[in-house]
Amino acid sequence: MLTKGDFHIHSNASDGKYCPTEIIVLSKINQIDVISIADHNTTDGIKEAIEAGRNCGVSVVPAVELSTKYNNESVHLLGYFKNNFYENDTFQEILKLTKSHSYKELRKILKNYINLELKEGKLSVLEGINLLRCFGASVVLAHPMRISNKNIKQILNLPFDGIEAKYSNTDFNTSLYFINLALSKFSFYTAGSDFHSINSKNSKHSFIGTVYLNMHEIEHFFKNSGALLL
């Protein structure tokens, strides 16, 4: 039975300090038994995390944090995969083009898979949702408490599967608000420390397991997201 889950952690495959194996060890030490390494626009750390997790008794949900925009504001989407489509060559090429800001080439590929809202530039939030769904992910709005007041209401009207309601350095009342919103409007919610480094000076990030889903919340997450547990 899984008891504590942190579903938003970064490795050195993107902008985190530690390799996936080190993250697994830190999770084990802190009694976190299920995690997601959700790196920015890459899934390169997932395979190592799964292998290390099997050796240490820490389960892994394959995930990614995708960069999108809404009214020129940066909005991040968390995709939790229900299958191994994240290994698909086309999806990997899409992530590489997103990471390198090669948007012209990116959109040439995307038009074969999803309806495009924008003609150029970074993915819109809706394009990001549809892209992640196309490649087998349940889609979560990352850290909604960090989105501007001018955009959050409209963004929350988009067709997410869930929201990251429990987040690093978020007070109880704010978390409770987003938990209730998730349960009334979406299918589930997640929790994430947004861990990057033990010595991180970014007040938006915290240590692995500082916030987490408990046993019952984890069960609800898997039941409603269909996410892989590896």
N, C-alpha and C positions, 0 to 999 in steps of 0.2 A: 504494500500500500504506500503510495506516494504521499508525503506529508508537507513538503515545502518546495515551492517552485518559483524561480526567478526567470522570467521569460523575455528579458531584454538585457543582453550582455554583449560587449564588444571585445573582439580579439585583435591581434596584430595583423589579421587579414585586412582590416580597415584601419581604424584610428585608435584601437586599444593597445595597451603596452605588452600584454602577455599572450603567449601562444595558447591555442585551445587546450592542450594538455595541462598547462599551468592553471587555466581557468577551472578545469574539472577538479584539480587537486584543491584549489581554493574553495570550490563549492562543497566538496566532501568535508573539508575541515570545518566549514560553517553550517554543516548539517542540511545543506540544500540537496535534495535528491532528484530534482528534475530541472533542467535549464534549457534555454534557447540562446545560442550564439546568433545574434541578429546583427550582422555587420552591414555597414553602409554599401549598398549596391554590389555585394559580392556574397557568394556562398562558399568561398574557398576554405573556410575554417571548419566546415561541418563534418567532413569525413574524419579528420583527426579527432574532433570532439567526440564523435560516436565511438571510435575505437578506444579512446582513453576512458570514456564513460563506462564502457563495458568492463574494463579492467578495474575500475574504482567503485562501481556500483552507483553511478550517477546516470540517469536517463537523459536523453537529448531529444528535443523537438527541432527539426530542421526549420530554419527561418531566415529572413532577410529584412533589412530596413531599407525601403526604397525612397529615394528623393523625388518629391513632386512639388508643385506650387499651386497656390490659389490666390488670385489677385496680387501677384508678385510677392506673396509671403511663402516662405519655405515651410512645407508640410511633409512630415515623414509618415510613411505607411509601414506597418509590420505585417509581413506575410508569413503565416504558419502553414507549412506544406502538408497536404493529405496523402501525398504519394512522392515518388522520386522524380517528378517532372522538373524539379529545380536543376537536375543534372542534364536536362535537354540542351543540345548544342546551340539551338537558336536562342533559348532563354539565357544561356551563358554569354552569348554574343550581345544580347540586349543589355545585360548588366554591365559588360565591359564598355559599351558605347555610352551608357548612362554615366558610368564612373568617370569616363574621359571627356564628358560633355560634348560628345560627337553627335549632336542632336539631328543633324541633317540625315546622316546615315541611319541613325536610330529610327527615325520616322519612316524611312523607306521600308524597313523591316516590319514595323508596327502596323502599317496599313493593311498587311496581310492577315492580321490577327484580331485587331480591335478597331472600333470606330474612333477616329481621331477628332478631338475637340479643337485642338490648336494646329496651326500650320507649321510652326517652328518652335524651337526652344525646349526647355525642360518639360517633362510630363505634367499634365494637369492632374489634380487629385483623382478625378473620375477615370482618366486614362490609366493611372496607376492601379486603381481598384480593379478595372477590367483586365489589365495585363496580368496582375497576380492571380486573379481568378482563372484566367485562361490557362495558366500553368499550374493549376492545382492547389492554390493557397486559400485559406480563410484570411480575410483582410481586417486588420485592426488599425484604428487611428492611434498613432503614437502620441504620448504625452499631450493630451488635449488642453491641459491646464497651462501649457506654454504658448498656445495659439492666441493671437490678438482678439480682443473683444469684437472688433469690427468684422471678423471673418468666422469666428467659431460657430455661430448659430447656423450660418449657411452650410458650412462644412459638415456639421452634424446631421444635416438633412440628406447627405449623400449615402449611398447604400453600403455602408460598412457591415461587416459581420459582428464586430465587437469594438470595444475601445479599451485603451490602457488606463484603467481607472485608478489603480494603485501605482504610484510613481515616486521616484526619488525625491526626498525633501518636500513632500506634499502634505499639508496639514489634514487632520482627520476629517473635518467638515467638507473640504474640497474633494477628498477621496470618496466620501460617502455620497456626495452629490453625483459624481460620475458613476459610482456603482449603481445607484438607483436609476440613473439615466440609461445605463447599459442594460439593466434588467427589464426596463420598460420599453425600450426602443430597439435594442439589438439582441443578439443571441447569447452573448457572454462578455466577460471582461477579463483583462489580464493584469499582471503586476510586473513591474520591471525596475531594477536598480539603475539601469543605463550605465553599468559599471564599465570604466575604461582603465583605471589604474588605482592602486592603493594610495598613491600620493597625488591623486588628481586635485587640482586647484579649482576645478569647475564646480560651482555650488549646485549645478543641475544634476550632477552625477553622485552616486553613493556606492557603498561597498556591496558586494554580492550578498543577497539575502536580507538587506536592510528593509526592503519591502518584499512581500511574497504572497503567493496564493497558498492558503492552507489546504488540508486534505479534501474538504468538501468543495472548495472553490476549484481545485485542480480537477476533481471529478466532473464538475459542471463544465469546465473549459473543454475537456476532451469529448464529452458527450455532445456538445454543441458546435465545436469547431471541426471535429473529425480529423484533427491533427495527428500526424505520425508520432509514435513514441518508440524511440530506438535506443 
